[in-house]
Amino acid sequence: MFGTKISQVNYLYEVDEAPAWAKQPAIQAAYPSVQRDLSGAPGDKAVLVATNDGWMHERLFKSKGG
């Protein structure tokens, strides 16, 4: 894209040994992403940009003026 190499990645992750406070319903209601993260095998996707310093998340690339 515009001479820059980009790639979309899809990934799965698992949270091991989450603290007890993260499992409280009040915390999960206030921060829905915590409930999703602890659901077993949550996944996400990201767009990465190839830079001279290696691959960088697109938001970080944009914040640095890319």
PQR file with spaces between the fields and no chain letter, atoms N, CA, C, O and H, PARSE charges and radii, in Angstrom:
ATOM       1  N    MET     1       0.849   -1.169    0.000 -0.4000 1.5000
ATOM       2  CA   MET     1       0.000    0.000    0.000 -0.0000 2.0000
ATOM       3  C    MET     1       0.900    1.239    0.000  0.5500 1.7000
ATOM       4  O    MET     1       1.655    1.454    0.948 -0.5500 1.4000
ATOM       5  N    PHE     2       0.825    2.036   -1.033 -0.4000 1.5000
ATOM       6  CA   PHE     2       1.622    3.260   -1.153 -0.0000 2.0000
ATOM       7  C    PHE     2       3.109    2.995   -0.932  0.5500 1.7000
ATOM       8  O    PHE     2       3.814    3.815   -0.344 -0.5500 1.4000
ATOM       9  H    PHE     2       0.212    1.861   -1.804  0.4000 1.0000
ATOM      10  N    GLY     3       3.574    1.849   -1.405 -0.4000 1.5000
ATOM      11  CA   GLY     3       4.985    1.507   -1.275 -0.0000 2.0000
ATOM      12  C    GLY     3       5.377    0.931    0.078  0.5500 1.7000
ATOM      13  O    GLY     3       6.556    0.682    0.330 -0.5500 1.4000
ATOM      14  H    GLY     3       3.001    1.183   -1.882  0.4000 1.0000
ATOM      15  N    THR     4       4.410    0.722    0.936 -0.4000 1.5000
ATOM      16  CA   THR     4       4.673    0.165    2.265 -0.0000 2.0000
ATOM      17  C    THR     4       4.092   -1.240    2.339  0.5500 1.7000
ATOM      18  O    THR     4       2.967   -1.478    1.900 -0.5500 1.4000
ATOM      19  H    THR     4       3.453    0.924    0.731  0.4000 1.0000
ATOM      20  N    LYS     5       4.857   -2.160    2.892 -0.4000 1.5000
ATOM      21  CA   LYS     5       4.396   -3.548    3.031 -0.0000 2.0000
ATOM      22  C    LYS     5       3.550   -3.656    4.295  0.5500 1.7000
ATOM      23  O    LYS     5       3.998   -3.282    5.379 -0.5500 1.4000
ATOM      24  H    LYS     5       5.770   -1.966    3.249  0.4000 1.0000
ATOM      25  N    ILE     6       2.321   -4.170    4.156 -0.4000 1.5000
ATOM      26  CA   ILE     6       1.436   -4.374    5.305 -0.0000 2.0000
ATOM      27  C    ILE     6       0.934   -5.808    5.299  0.5500 1.7000
ATOM      28  O    ILE     6       0.958   -6.486    4.272 -0.5500 1.4000
ATOM      29  H    ILE     6       1.957   -4.474    3.275  0.4000 1.0000
ATOM      30  N    SER     7       0.483   -6.254    6.454 -0.4000 1.5000
ATOM      31  CA   SER     7      -0.059   -7.599    6.572 -0.0000 2.0000
ATOM      32  C    SER     7      -1.115   -7.623    7.669  0.5500 1.7000
ATOM      33  O    SER     7      -0.928   -7.026    8.729 -0.5500 1.4000
ATOM      34  H    SER     7       0.464   -5.703    7.288  0.4000 1.0000
ATOM      35  N    GLN     8      -2.221   -8.311    7.418 -0.4000 1.5000
ATOM      36  CA   GLN     8      -3.227   -8.505    8.464 -0.0000 2.0000
ATOM      37  C    GLN     8      -2.980   -9.868    9.088  0.5500 1.7000
ATOM      38  O    GLN     8      -2.843  -10.870    8.386 -0.5500 1.4000
ATOM      39  H    GLN     8      -2.374   -8.796    6.557  0.4000 1.0000
ATOM      40  N    VAL     9      -2.924   -9.894   10.409 -0.4000 1.5000
ATOM      41  CA   VAL     9      -2.719  -11.150   11.118 -0.0000 2.0000
ATOM      42  C    VAL     9      -3.938  -11.459   11.978  0.5500 1.7000
ATOM      43  O    VAL     9      -4.541  -10.559   12.563 -0.5500 1.4000
ATOM      44  H    VAL     9      -3.034   -9.080   10.979  0.4000 1.0000
ATOM      45  N    ASN    10      -4.287  -12.716   12.046 -0.4000 1.5000
ATOM      46  CA   ASN    10      -5.343  -13.213   12.926 -0.0000 2.0000
ATOM      47  C    ASN    10      -4.667  -14.098   13.956  0.5500 1.7000
ATOM      48  O    ASN    10      -3.817  -14.920   13.614 -0.5500 1.4000
ATOM      49  H    ASN    10      -3.797  -13.446   11.570  0.4000 1.0000
ATOM      50  N    TYR    11      -5.045  -13.931   15.221 -0.4000 1.5000
ATOM      51  CA   TYR    11      -4.370  -14.697   16.257 -0.0000 2.0000
ATOM      52  C    TYR    11      -5.320  -15.091   17.378  0.5500 1.7000
ATOM      53  O    TYR    11      -6.361  -14.468   17.585 -0.5500 1.4000
ATOM      54  H    TYR    11      -5.736  -13.263   15.498  0.4000 1.0000
ATOM      55  N    LEU    12      -4.942  -16.124   18.085 -0.4000 1.5000
ATOM      56  CA   LEU    12      -5.641  -16.601   19.275 -0.0000 2.0000
ATOM      57  C    LEU    12      -4.691  -16.470   20.457  0.5500 1.7000
ATOM      58  O    LEU    12      -3.474  -16.560   20.296 -0.5500 1.4000
ATOM      59  H    LEU    12      -4.096  -16.631   17.917  0.4000 1.0000
ATOM      60  N    TYR    13      -5.242  -16.260   21.628 -0.4000 1.5000
ATOM      61  CA   TYR    13      -4.416  -16.182   22.819 -0.0000 2.0000
ATOM      62  C    TYR    13      -5.172  -16.738   24.014  0.5500 1.7000
ATOM      63  O    TYR    13      -6.393  -16.892   23.980 -0.5500 1.4000
ATOM      64  H    TYR    13      -6.231  -16.187   21.759  0.4000 1.0000
ATOM      65  N    GLU    14      -4.437  -17.030   25.054 -0.4000 1.5000
ATOM      66  CA   GLU    14      -5.024  -17.593   26.263 -0.0000 2.0000
ATOM      67  C    GLU    14      -4.418  -16.893   27.465  0.5500 1.7000
ATOM      68  O    GLU    14      -3.209  -16.666   27.523 -0.5500 1.4000
ATOM      69  H    GLU    14      -3.445  -16.904   25.082  0.4000 1.0000
ATOM      70  N    VAL    15      -5.267  -16.554   28.425 -0.4000 1.5000
ATOM      71  CA   VAL    15      -4.807  -15.916   29.658 -0.0000 2.0000
ATOM      72  C    VAL    15      -4.626  -17.004   30.707  0.5500 1.7000
ATOM      73  O    VAL    15      -5.585  -17.684   31.073 -0.5500 1.4000
ATOM      74  H    VAL    15      -6.249  -16.739   28.378  0.4000 1.0000
ATOM      75  N    ASP    16      -3.413  -17.168   31.185 -0.4000 1.5000
ATOM      76  CA   ASP    16      -3.130  -18.147   32.239 -0.0000 2.0000
ATOM      77  C    ASP    16      -3.121  -17.459   33.595  0.5500 1.7000
ATOM      78  O    ASP    16      -2.604  -16.352   33.744 -0.5500 1.4000
ATOM      79  H    ASP    16      -2.634  -16.617   30.887  0.4000 1.0000
ATOM      80  N    GLU    17      -3.696  -18.126   34.568 -0.4000 1.5000
ATOM      81  CA   GLU    17      -3.649  -17.669   35.959 -0.0000 2.0000
ATOM      82  C    GLU    17      -4.142  -16.232   36.129  0.5500 1.7000
ATOM      83  O    GLU    17      -3.444  -15.389   36.693 -0.5500 1.4000
ATOM      84  H    GLU    17      -4.116  -19.025   34.447  0.4000 1.0000
ATOM      85  N    ALA    18      -5.338  -15.966   35.640 -0.4000 1.5000
ATOM      86  CA   ALA    18      -5.935  -14.638   35.823 -0.0000 2.0000
ATOM      87  C    ALA    18      -6.201  -14.416   37.306  0.5500 1.7000
ATOM      88  O    ALA    18      -6.608  -15.345   38.003 -0.5500 1.4000
ATOM      89  H    ALA    18      -5.905  -16.651   35.182  0.4000 1.0000
ATOM      90  N    PRO    19      -5.980  -13.206   37.796 -0.5600 1.5000
ATOM      91  CA   PRO    19      -6.237  -12.932   39.215  0.2800 2.0000
ATOM      92  C    PRO    19      -7.733  -13.013   39.521  0.5500 1.7000
ATOM      93  O    PRO    19      -8.565  -12.834   38.631 -0.5500 1.4000
ATOM      94  N    ALA    20      -8.062  -13.281   40.768 -0.4000 1.5000
ATOM      95  CA   ALA    20      -9.454  -13.462   41.183 -0.0000 2.0000
ATOM      96  C    ALA    20     -10.302  -12.222   40.893  0.5500 1.7000
ATOM      97  O    ALA    20     -11.472  -12.355   40.535 -0.5500 1.4000
ATOM      98  H    ALA    20      -7.386  -13.427   41.490  0.4000 1.0000
ATOM      99  N    TRP    21      -9.738  -11.024   41.038 -0.4000 1.5000
ATOM     100  CA   TRP    21     -10.517   -9.809   40.808 -0.0000 2.0000
ATOM     101  C    TRP    21     -10.989   -9.714   39.354  0.5500 1.7000
ATOM     102  O    TRP    21     -12.032   -9.114   39.092 -0.5500 1.4000
ATOM     103  H    TRP    21      -8.787  -10.916   41.329  0.4000 1.0000
ATOM     104  N    ALA    22     -10.250  -10.288   38.408 -0.4000 1.5000
ATOM     105  CA   ALA    22     -10.622  -10.221   36.998 -0.0000 2.0000
ATOM     106  C    ALA    22     -11.839  -11.093   36.700  0.5500 1.7000
ATOM     107  O    ALA    22     -12.500  -10.910   35.677 -0.5500 1.4000
ATOM     108  H    ALA    22      -9.403  -10.775   38.621  0.4000 1.0000
ATOM     109  N    LYS    23     -12.133  -12.032   37.580 -0.4000 1.5000
ATOM     110  CA   LYS    23     -13.259  -12.946   37.372 -0.0000 2.0000
ATOM     111  C    LYS    23     -14.537  -12.444   38.035  0.5500 1.7000
ATOM     112  O    LYS    23     -15.585  -13.074   37.887 -0.5500 1.4000
ATOM     113  H    LYS    23     -11.596  -12.181   38.410  0.4000 1.0000
ATOM     114  N    GLN    24     -14.484  -11.337   38.756 -0.4000 1.5000
ATOM     115  CA   GLN    24     -15.654  -10.792   39.439 -0.0000 2.0000
ATOM     116  C    GLN    24     -16.634  -10.212   38.420  0.5500 1.7000
ATOM     117  O    GLN    24     -16.222   -9.511   37.496 -0.5500 1.4000
ATOM     118  H    GLN    24     -13.633  -10.825   38.876  0.4000 1.0000
ATOM     119  N    PRO    25     -17.929  -10.500   38.581 -0.5600 1.5000
ATOM     120  CA   PRO    25     -18.936  -10.000   37.630  0.2800 2.0000
ATOM     121  C    PRO    25     -18.917   -8.473   37.466  0.5500 1.7000
ATOM     122  O    PRO    25     -19.137   -7.971   36.364 -0.5500 1.4000
ATOM     123  N    ALA    26     -18.660   -7.743   38.533 -0.4000 1.5000
ATOM     124  CA   ALA    26     -18.647   -6.282   38.437 -0.0000 2.0000
ATOM     125  C    ALA    26     -17.518   -5.799   37.533  0.5500 1.7000
ATOM     126  O    ALA    26     -17.699   -4.860   36.758 -0.5500 1.4000
ATOM     127  H    ALA    26     -18.481   -8.151   39.429  0.4000 1.0000
ATOM     128  N    ILE    27     -16.372   -6.431   37.628 -0.4000 1.5000
ATOM     129  CA   ILE    27     -15.231   -6.068   36.774 -0.0000 2.0000
ATOM     130  C    ILE    27     -15.549   -6.415   35.333  0.5500 1.7000
ATOM     131  O    ILE    27     -15.295   -5.614   34.433 -0.5500 1.4000
ATOM     132  H    ILE    27     -16.226   -7.194   38.258  0.4000 1.0000
ATOM     133  N    GLN    28     -16.102   -7.599   35.099 -0.4000 1.5000
ATOM     134  CA   GLN    28     -16.395   -8.025   33.741 -0.0000 2.0000
ATOM     135  C    GLN    28     -17.508   -7.183   33.116  0.5500 1.7000
ATOM     136  O    GLN    28     -17.517   -6.977   31.902 -0.5500 1.4000
ATOM     137  H    GLN    28     -16.309   -8.250   35.829  0.4000 1.0000
ATOM     138  N    ALA    29     -18.448   -6.693   33.934 -0.4000 1.5000
ATOM     139  CA   ALA    29     -19.496   -5.814   33.415 -0.0000 2.0000
ATOM     140  C    ALA    29     -18.919   -4.453   33.037  0.5500 1.7000
ATOM     141  O    ALA    29     -19.317   -3.862   32.033 -0.5500 1.4000
ATOM     142  H    ALA    29     -18.440   -6.860   34.920  0.4000 1.0000
ATOM     143  N    ALA    30     -17.987   -3.963   33.838 -0.4000 1.5000
ATOM     144  CA   ALA    30     -17.375   -2.653   33.567 -0.0000 2.0000
ATOM     145  C    ALA    30     -16.385   -2.719   32.410  0.5500 1.7000
ATOM     146  O    ALA    30     -16.220   -1.745   31.674 -0.5500 1.4000
ATOM     147  H    ALA    30     -17.664   -4.443   34.653  0.4000 1.0000
ATOM     148  N    TYR    31     -15.734   -3.852   32.250 -0.4000 1.5000
ATOM     149  CA   TYR    31     -14.717   -4.037   31.206 -0.0000 2.0000
ATOM     150  C    TYR    31     -15.035   -5.311   30.425  0.5500 1.7000
ATOM     151  O    TYR    31     -14.466   -6.365   30.711 -0.5500 1.4000
ATOM     152  H    TYR    31     -15.869   -4.643   32.847  0.4000 1.0000
ATOM     153  N    PRO    32     -15.933   -5.228   29.445 -0.5600 1.5000
ATOM     154  CA   PRO    32     -16.341   -6.418   28.697  0.2800 2.0000
ATOM     155  C    PRO    32     -15.167   -7.160   28.046  0.5500 1.7000
ATOM     156  O    PRO    32     -15.253   -8.370   27.835 -0.5500 1.4000
ATOM     157  N    SER    33     -14.110   -6.482   27.734 -0.4000 1.5000
ATOM     158  CA   SER    33     -12.968   -7.159   27.115 -0.0000 2.0000
ATOM     159  C    SER    33     -12.322   -8.163   28.073  0.5500 1.7000
ATOM     160  O    SER    33     -11.727   -9.144   27.629 -0.5500 1.4000
ATOM     161  H    SER    33     -14.040   -5.500   27.905  0.4000 1.0000
ATOM     162  N    VAL    34     -12.433   -7.927   29.378 -0.4000 1.5000
ATOM     163  CA   VAL    34     -11.875   -8.869   30.356 -0.0000 2.0000
ATOM     164  C    VAL    34     -12.629  -10.193   30.273  0.5500 1.7000
ATOM     165  O    VAL    34     -12.018  -11.262   30.291 -0.5500 1.4000
ATOM     166  H    VAL    34     -12.916   -7.129   29.740  0.4000 1.0000
ATOM     167  N    GLN    35     -13.947  -10.120   30.183 -0.4000 1.5000
ATOM     168  CA   GLN    35     -14.745  -11.343   30.072 -0.0000 2.0000
ATOM     169  C    GLN    35     -14.382  -12.087   28.786  0.5500 1.7000
ATOM     170  O    GLN    35     -14.239  -13.310   28.799 -0.5500 1.4000
ATOM     171  H    GLN    35     -14.443   -9.251   30.168  0.4000 1.0000
ATOM     172  N    ARG    36     -14.234  -11.368   27.694 -0.4000 1.5000
ATOM     173  CA   ARG    36     -13.859  -11.993   26.417 -0.0000 2.0000
ATOM     174  C    ARG    36     -12.474  -12.622   26.521  0.5500 1.7000
ATOM     175  O    ARG    36     -12.251  -13.724   26.021 -0.5500 1.4000
ATOM     176  H    ARG    36     -14.350  -10.374   27.684  0.4000 1.0000
ATOM     177  N    ASP    37     -11.548  -11.925   27.168 -0.4000 1.5000
ATOM     178  CA   ASP    37     -10.185  -12.434   27.291 -0.0000 2.0000
ATOM     179  C    ASP    37     -10.113  -13.715   28.110  0.5500 1.7000
ATOM     180  O    ASP    37      -9.241  -14.553   27.883 -0.5500 1.4000
ATOM     181  H    ASP    37     -11.729  -11.029   27.574  0.4000 1.0000
ATOM     182  N    LEU    38     -11.022  -13.867   29.054 -0.4000 1.5000
ATOM     183  CA   LEU    38     -11.007  -15.047   29.925 -0.0000 2.0000
ATOM     184  C    LEU    38     -11.931  -16.153   29.422  0.5500 1.7000
ATOM     185  O    LEU    38     -12.096  -17.162   30.108 -0.5500 1.4000
ATOM     186  H    LEU    38     -11.730  -13.186   29.238  0.4000 1.0000
ATOM     187  N    SER    39     -12.536  -15.995   28.251 -0.4000 1.5000
ATOM     188  CA   SER    39     -13.557  -16.918   27.765 -0.0000 2.0000
ATOM     189  C    SER    39     -13.032  -18.252   27.262  0.5500 1.7000
ATOM     190  O    SER    39     -13.836  -19.122   26.927 -0.5500 1.4000
ATOM     191  H    SER    39     -12.403  -15.176   27.694  0.4000 1.0000
ATOM     192  N    GLY    40     -11.750  -18.450   27.194 -0.4000 1.5000
ATOM     193  CA   GLY    40     -11.236  -19.738   26.730 -0.0000 2.0000
ATOM     194  C    GLY    40     -10.207  -19.562   25.643  0.5500 1.7000
ATOM     195  O    GLY    40      -9.011  -19.706   25.895 -0.5500 1.4000
ATOM     196  H    GLY    40     -11.097  -17.743   27.465  0.4000 1.0000
ATOM     197  N    ALA    41     -10.644  -19.255   24.442 -0.4000 1.5000
ATOM     198  CA   ALA    41      -9.714  -19.079   23.325 -0.0000 2.0000
ATOM     199  C    ALA    41     -10.097  -17.832   22.527  0.5500 1.7000
ATOM     200  O    ALA    41     -10.499  -17.932   21.368 -0.5500 1.4000
ATOM     201  H    ALA    41     -11.616  -19.138   24.238  0.4000 1.0000
ATOM     202  N    PRO    42      -9.971  -16.660   23.149 -0.5600 1.5000
ATOM     203  CA   PRO    42     -10.326  -15.445   22.419  0.2800 2.0000
ATOM     204  C    PRO    42      -9.351  -15.190   21.272  0.5500 1.7000
ATOM     205  O    PRO    42      -8.200  -15.627   21.303 -0.5500 1.4000
ATOM     206  N    GLY    43      -9.823  -14.498   20.296 -0.4000 1.5000
ATOM     207  CA   GLY    43      -8.984  -14.168   19.159 -0.0000 2.0000
ATOM     208  C    GLY    43      -9.155  -12.718   18.780  0.5500 1.7000
ATOM     209  O    GLY    43     -10.062  -12.037   19.259 -0.5500 1.4000
ATOM     210  H    GLY    43     -10.757  -14.144   20.271  0.4000 1.0000
ATOM     211  N    ASP    44      -8.290  -12.260   17.932 -0.4000 1.5000
ATOM     212  CA   ASP    44      -8.349  -10.889   17.461 -0.0000 2.0000
ATOM     213  C    ASP    44      -7.593  -10.818   16.151  0.5500 1.7000
ATOM     214  O    ASP    44      -7.058  -11.818   15.674 -0.5500 1.4000
ATOM     215  H    ASP    44      -7.553  -12.813   17.543  0.4000 1.0000
ATOM     216  N    LYS    45      -7.554   -9.635   15.578 -0.4000 1.5000
ATOM     217  CA   LYS    45      -6.768   -9.435   14.371 -0.0000 2.0000
ATOM     218  C    LYS    45      -6.119   -8.068   14.446  0.5500 1.7000
ATOM     219  O    LYS    45      -6.577   -7.189   15.175 -0.5500 1.4000
ATOM     220  H    LYS    45      -7.989   -8.823   15.966  0.4000 1.0000
ATOM     221  N    ALA    46      -5.052   -7.899   13.686 -0.4000 1.5000
ATOM     222  CA   ALA    46      -4.322   -6.641   13.680 -0.0000 2.0000
ATOM     223  C    ALA    46      -3.699   -6.441   12.309  0.5500 1.7000
ATOM     224  O    ALA    46      -3.416   -7.399   11.589 -0.5500 1.4000
ATOM     225  H    ALA    46      -4.681   -8.614   13.094  0.4000 1.0000
ATOM     226  N    VAL    47      -3.490   -5.169   11.959 -0.4000 1.5000
ATOM     227  CA   VAL    47      -2.771   -4.835   10.743 -0.0000 2.0000
ATOM     228  C    VAL    47      -1.377   -4.386   11.155  0.5500 1.7000
ATOM     229  O    VAL    47      -1.222   -3.497   11.993 -0.5500 1.4000
ATOM     230  H    VAL    47      -3.720   -4.391   12.544  0.4000 1.0000
ATOM     231  N    LEU    48      -0.360   -5.011   10.554 -0.4000 1.5000
ATOM     232  CA   LEU    48       1.028   -4.691   10.856 -0.0000 2.0000
ATOM     233  C    LEU    48       1.666   -4.030    9.645  0.5500 1.7000
ATOM     234  O    LEU    48       1.323   -4.333    8.502 -0.5500 1.4000
ATOM     235  H    LEU    48      -0.486   -5.733    9.874  0.4000 1.0000
ATOM     236  N    VAL    49       2.604   -3.117    9.913 -0.4000 1.5000
ATOM     237  CA   VAL    49       3.313   -2.384    8.871 -0.0000 2.0000
ATOM     238  C    VAL    49       4.793   -2.722    8.988  0.5500 1.7000
ATOM     239  O    VAL    49       5.359   -2.679   10.080 -0.5500 1.4000
ATOM     240  H    VAL    49       2.882   -2.871   10.841  0.4000 1.0000
ATOM     241  N    ALA    50       5.419   -3.058    7.862 -0.4000 1.5000
ATOM     242  CA   ALA    50       6.858   -3.350    7.856 -0.0000 2.0000
ATOM     243  C    ALA    50       7.605   -2.023    7.883  0.5500 1.7000
ATOM     244  O    ALA    50       7.372   -1.153    7.044 -0.5500 1.4000
ATOM     245  H    ALA    50       4.959   -3.093    6.975  0.4000 1.0000
ATOM     246  N    THR    51       8.512   -1.871    8.861 -0.4000 1.5000
ATOM     247  CA   THR    51       9.338   -0.675    8.980 -0.0000 2.0000
ATOM     248  C    THR    51      10.806   -1.092    8.980  0.5500 1.7000
ATOM     249  O    THR    51      11.119   -2.283    8.967 -0.5500 1.4000
ATOM     250  H    THR    51       8.702   -2.577    9.543  0.4000 1.0000
ATOM     251  N    ASN    52      11.688   -0.125    8.994 -0.4000 1.5000
ATOM     252  CA   ASN    52      13.122   -0.422    9.081 -0.0000 2.0000
ATOM     253  C    ASN    52      13.476   -1.085   10.413  0.5500 1.7000
ATOM     254  O    ASN    52      14.509   -1.745   10.525 -0.5500 1.4000
ATOM     255  H    ASN    52      11.434    0.843    9.005  0.4000 1.0000
ATOM     256  N    ASP    53      12.614   -0.907   11.428 -0.4000 1.5000
ATOM     257  CA   ASP    53      12.844   -1.492   12.753 -0.0000 2.0000
ATOM     258  C    ASP    53      12.042   -2.771   12.968  0.5500 1.7000
ATOM     259  O    ASP    53      11.956   -3.262   14.093 -0.5500 1.4000
ATOM     260  H    ASP    53      11.775   -0.370   11.337  0.4000 1.0000
ATOM     261  N    GLY    54      11.457   -3.313   11.908 -0.4000 1.5000
ATOM     262  CA   GLY    54      10.657   -4.524   12.027 -0.0000 2.0000
ATOM     263  C    GLY    54       9.177   -4.215   11.874  0.5500 1.7000
ATOM     264  O    GLY    54       8.804   -3.097   11.518 -0.5500 1.4000
ATOM     265  H    GLY    54      11.527   -2.914   10.994  0.4000 1.0000
ATOM     266  N    TRP    55       8.334   -5.209   12.143 -0.4000 1.5000
ATOM     267  CA   TRP    55       6.894   -5.046   12.006 -0.0000 2.0000
ATOM     268  C    TRP    55       6.337   -4.248   13.174  0.5500 1.7000
ATOM     269  O    TRP    55       6.759   -4.425   14.317 -0.5500 1.4000
ATOM     270  H    TRP    55       8.638   -6.117   12.432  0.4000 1.0000
ATOM     271  N    MET    56       5.377   -3.358   12.874 -0.4000 1.5000
ATOM     272  CA   MET    56       4.807   -2.470   13.882 -0.0000 2.0000
ATOM     273  C    MET    56       3.290   -2.426   13.698  0.5500 1.7000
ATOM     274  O    MET    56       2.802   -2.419   12.568 -0.5500 1.4000
ATOM     275  H    MET    56       5.034   -3.214   11.946  0.4000 1.0000
ATOM     276  N    HIS    57       2.550   -2.398   14.793 -0.4000 1.5000
ATOM     277  CA   HIS    57       1.096   -2.294   14.722 -0.0000 2.0000
ATOM     278  C    HIS    57       0.743   -0.973   14.035  0.5500 1.7000
ATOM     279  O    HIS    57       1.419    0.037   14.229 -0.5500 1.4000
ATOM     280  H    HIS    57       2.946   -2.404   15.712  0.4000 1.0000
ATOM     281  N    GLU    58      -0.325   -0.992   13.230 -0.4000 1.5000
ATOM     282  CA   GLU    58      -0.686    0.193   12.453 -0.0000 2.0000
ATOM     283  C    GLU    58      -0.965    1.420   13.314  0.5500 1.7000
ATOM     284  O    GLU    58      -0.639    2.534   12.905 -0.5500 1.4000
ATOM     285  H    GLU    58      -0.875   -1.812   13.072  0.4000 1.0000
ATOM     286  N    ARG    59      -1.555    1.250   14.487 -0.4000 1.5000
ATOM     287  CA   ARG    59      -1.832    2.416   15.349 -0.0000 2.0000
ATOM     288  C    ARG    59      -0.536    3.051   15.838  0.5500 1.7000
ATOM     289  O    ARG    59      -0.419    4.276   15.880 -0.5500 1.4000
ATOM     290  H    ARG    59      -1.819    0.345   14.820  0.4000 1.0000
ATOM     291  N    LEU    60       0.417    2.237   16.200 -0.4000 1.5000
ATOM     292  CA   LEU    60       1.702    2.772   16.639 -0.0000 2.0000
ATOM     293  C    LEU    60       2.417    3.438   15.471  0.5500 1.7000
ATOM     294  O    LEU    60       3.043    4.486   15.633 -0.5500 1.4000
ATOM     295  H    LEU    60       0.322    1.242   16.166  0.4000 1.0000
ATOM     296  N    PHE    61       2.322    2.831   14.301 -0.4000 1.5000
ATOM     297  CA   PHE    61       2.943    3.403   13.101 -0.0000 2.0000
ATOM     298  C    PHE    61       2.354    4.783   12.803  0.5500 1.7000
ATOM     299  O    PHE    61       3.097    5.719   12.507 -0.5500 1.4000
ATOM     300  H    PHE    61       1.813    1.981   14.169  0.4000 1.0000
ATOM     301  N    LYS    62       1.036    4.917   12.878 -0.4000 1.5000
ATOM     302  CA   LYS    62       0.368    6.192   12.612 -0.0000 2.0000
ATOM     303  C    LYS    62       0.719    7.226   13.671  0.5500 1.7000
ATOM     304  O    LYS    62       0.894    8.404   13.356 -0.5500 1.4000
ATOM     305  H    LYS    62       0.432    4.157   13.118  0.4000 1.0000
ATOM     306  N    SER    63       0.824    6.793   14.932 -0.4000 1.5000
ATOM     307  CA   SER    63       1.116    7.748   16.009 -0.0000 2.0000
ATOM     308  C    SER    63       2.540    8.287   15.897  0.5500 1.7000
ATOM     309  O    SER    63       2.839    9.358   16.426 -0.5500 1.4000
ATOM     310  H    SER    63       0.682    5.837   15.188  0.4000 1.0000
ATOM     311  N    LYS    64       3.417    7.560   15.216 -0.4000 1.5000
ATOM     312  CA   LYS    64       4.789    8.015   15.033 -0.0000 2.0000
ATOM     313  C    LYS    64       4.960    8.796   13.746  0.5500 1.7000
ATOM     314  O    LYS    64       6.080    9.101   13.337 -0.5500 1.4000
ATOM     315  H    LYS    64       3.174    6.690   14.786  0.4000 1.0000
ATOM     316  N    GLY    65       3.834    9.122   13.104 -0.4000 1.5000
ATOM     317  CA   GLY    65       3.890    9.936   11.909 -0.0000 2.0000
ATOM     318  C    GLY    65       4.002    9.176   10.608  0.5500 1.7000
ATOM     319  O    GLY    65       4.332    9.759    9.575 -0.5500 1.4000
ATOM     320  H    GLY    65       2.924    8.874   13.436  0.4000 1.0000
ATOM     321  N    GLY    66       3.731    7.876   10.641 -0.4000 1.5000
ATOM     322  CA   GLY    66       3.826    7.054    9.435 -0.0000 2.0000
ATOM     323  C    GLY    66       2.681    7.226    8.495  0.5500 1.7000
ATOM     324  O    GLY    66       2.645    6.588    7.443 -0.5500 1.4000
ATOM     325  H    GLY    66       3.462    7.402   11.480  0.4000 1.0000
